[in-house]
Amino acid sequence: MPLKKCTEDQKSGYKWGNKGKCFTGPDAKKKAIKQGVAIEGPEKFAQKATENNIYFDTSDVKVVTDWMYDKGYGATAIVATASMLSSQADKVAGYPPNCNKGYIEKEGKCVPKEDHEY
């Protein structure tokens, strides 16, 4: 899976791929996502996320679309990427009250348990 959990200096974090930098701290996942989009490009990034069933919540999708906007991508490309990432989240997580394994219901959505246990 391209987006991976990692540990650096006994701190939990995220990285993109096996060789990517391990980011720790409150914005670790966002930094790893930006790294992934920069490495892969938005279309390939979204494709890999879909193929690997990577869950992106609304704030994660915003990280991707903000990066794309800052890099000068057009509205059509931004909307297409956001749509692909958002639809994958619902497929992987399920729909309340029947969230899939590893997800819990929070504010009317199914979100990963691990992101809310820290």
C-alpha positions as CSV (number, residue, x, y, z in Angstrom):
1,M,0.0,0.0,0.0
2,P,1.5,3.4,-0.9
3,L,0.3,5.3,2.1
4,K,1.8,3.6,5.1
5,K,2.1,4.0,8.8
6,C,5.6,4.3,10.1
7,T,7.6,5.1,13.2
8,E,10.5,7.5,13.6
9,D,12.2,8.3,16.9
10,Q,9.4,6.3,18.6
11,K,6.7,8.6,17.2
12,S,3.9,7.3,14.9
13,G,3.6,8.8,11.5
14,Y,2.8,8.3,7.8
15,K,4.9,8.0,4.6
16,W,4.2,7.4,0.9
17,G,5.7,4.2,-0.2
18,N,8.5,2.1,1.2
19,K,11.2,4.6,0.8
20,G,9.4,7.9,1.5
21,K,10.2,10.1,4.5
22,C,8.3,9.2,7.6
23,F,6.4,12.3,8.7
24,T,5.3,12.5,12.4
25,G,3.2,15.0,14.3
26,P,-0.3,16.3,13.9
27,D,0.0,17.0,10.1
28,A,1.9,13.7,9.3
29,K,-0.8,12.2,7.1
30,K,-1.3,15.4,5.2
31,K,2.4,15.7,4.5
32,A,2.6,12.1,3.3
33,I,-0.4,12.7,1.0
34,K,1.2,15.8,-0.5
35,Q,4.4,13.8,-1.0
36,G,2.5,11.1,-2.7
37,V,0.7,13.5,-5.0
38,A,4.0,15.2,-5.9
39,I,5.7,11.9,-6.7
40,E,2.9,10.3,-8.6
41,G,0.9,13.2,-10.0
42,P,-2.8,13.6,-9.1
43,E,-4.2,11.1,-11.6
44,K,-1.8,8.2,-10.8
45,F,-2.1,9.1,-7.1
46,A,-5.9,8.7,-7.2
47,Q,-5.6,5.5,-9.2
48,K,-3.2,4.0,-6.7
49,A,-5.4,5.1,-3.8
50,T,-8.4,3.4,-5.5
51,E,-6.5,0.2,-6.3
52,N,-5.1,-0.1,-2.7
53,N,-8.4,0.8,-1.0
54,I,-6.8,3.8,0.8
55,Y,-9.4,5.8,2.7
56,F,-9.3,9.6,2.4
57,D,-11.7,11.7,4.5
58,T,-12.8,15.2,3.4
59,S,-9.8,16.9,4.9
60,D,-7.5,14.5,3.1
61,V,-9.2,15.1,-0.2
62,K,-8.9,18.9,0.5
63,V,-5.1,18.5,0.9
64,V,-4.9,16.9,-2.6
65,T,-7.2,19.5,-4.2
66,D,-5.4,22.4,-2.6
67,W,-2.1,21.1,-3.8
68,M,-3.5,20.7,-7.3
69,Y,-4.9,24.3,-7.2
70,D,-1.5,25.7,-6.0
71,K,0.3,23.8,-8.9
72,G,-2.1,25.3,-11.5
73,Y,-4.3,22.3,-12.3
74,G,-7.6,23.1,-14.0
75,A,-11.0,22.8,-12.3
76,T,-11.9,19.7,-14.4
77,A,-8.8,17.8,-13.2
78,I,-9.3,18.9,-9.6
79,V,-13.0,17.9,-9.5
80,A,-12.3,14.5,-11.2
81,T,-9.5,13.7,-8.7
82,A,-11.6,14.8,-5.8
83,S,-14.6,12.7,-7.0
84,M,-12.5,9.6,-7.4
85,L,-10.9,9.9,-4.0
86,S,-14.3,10.7,-2.3
87,S,-16.2,7.8,-3.9
88,Q,-13.4,5.4,-2.8
89,A,-13.8,6.5,0.8
90,D,-17.5,5.5,0.8
91,K,-16.9,2.2,-0.9
92,V,-14.1,1.2,1.6
93,A,-15.7,2.5,4.8
94,G,-19.3,1.5,4.2
95,Y,-22.4,3.5,5.1
96,P,-23.8,4.1,8.6
97,P,-25.0,2.3,10.6
98,N,-23.3,-0.6,8.8
99,C,-19.7,0.5,8.7
100,N,-17.2,-2.0,7.4
101,K,-14.7,-3.7,9.6
102,G,-12.1,-1.3,11.0
103,Y,-14.5,1.7,10.8
104,I,-16.8,3.4,13.3
105,E,-19.7,5.8,12.8
106,K,-18.9,9.4,13.6
107,E,-21.0,12.4,12.6
108,G,-23.0,10.4,10.1
109,K,-20.0,8.9,8.3
110,C,-17.9,5.8,8.7
111,V,-14.3,6.7,9.6
112,P,-11.3,4.6,10.4
113,K,-11.1,3.5,14.0
114,E,-7.3,4.0,14.2
115,D,-7.5,7.7,13.3
116,H,-9.7,8.4,16.3
117,E,-8.0,6.2,18.9
118,Y,-5.0,8.4,19.5
